[in-house]
Amino acid sequence: MTREFVDTGYDATPMVPCSEFNDIFDLQGLPGAVFCSREEEAVAVGAGLHIAGRRPLVLMQSSGLMSSLNTVGSLLVAYALPVTLLVAMRGGAGEQNPAQVPTGRAVQPALGALGCAMISCRADTLLPTLRAIRLDLTSNASPTVVLLT
């Protein structure tokens, strides 16, 4: 699916590597891959790439998203930067790590409170979902978060 990713229109992928993405992408083969040590760093890199004229897709896990909410709110939302975040959801039914459950449960309410657009999808609908976001002009006024379930 890494090769097909190029057709989605994103040309940079700042990320904090997550094993949940390994079945979908060759992370090192993604265009403009920038490996970050923390999620708020990935969000800030995505903002800078957007300001520089690139089309970033920021990848992270849901628990890391919760750690980066201040950066999402004070940078992406406050300045209406249309950066797309792809978030691998953890903490749902069947989660084997109990530490993931509270943050997984809080993701949607927290993003809603910030006013972020949210779209849920599965791996088999991910590429068309990402393509649609890039082509939808209404999504260009604020961040969009794709919740990969």
C-alpha angles and dihedrals in degrees: 000000000000092000092050089050090076089067092062092076098242113127103180132045116192107184152160102228114248128185089223088072095049093087091053107036142025091232094202090052096056115112114265093001111190114182112211130191096220135028095237087055090053090051092050092047089050090052092050092048090052092050088050090056100261127128105233130190111197115210125203145133122263095250089054091048088058089054091052100047093110090057092046091051101039096041115021099031098034093052096035093238110174096220116152119222122200108204124190103217120227131176100054130123111320095019109159096199110069091198089069095057102077094047092043089054092049099050100088097042091048094049090046091053089054091050096242120157111242131199124181120209143156126238092261092059097037100101096049089045092053091045091052092051091052091050097043108094092196090065090060096084100066142009119290121208119204110203108208107207 
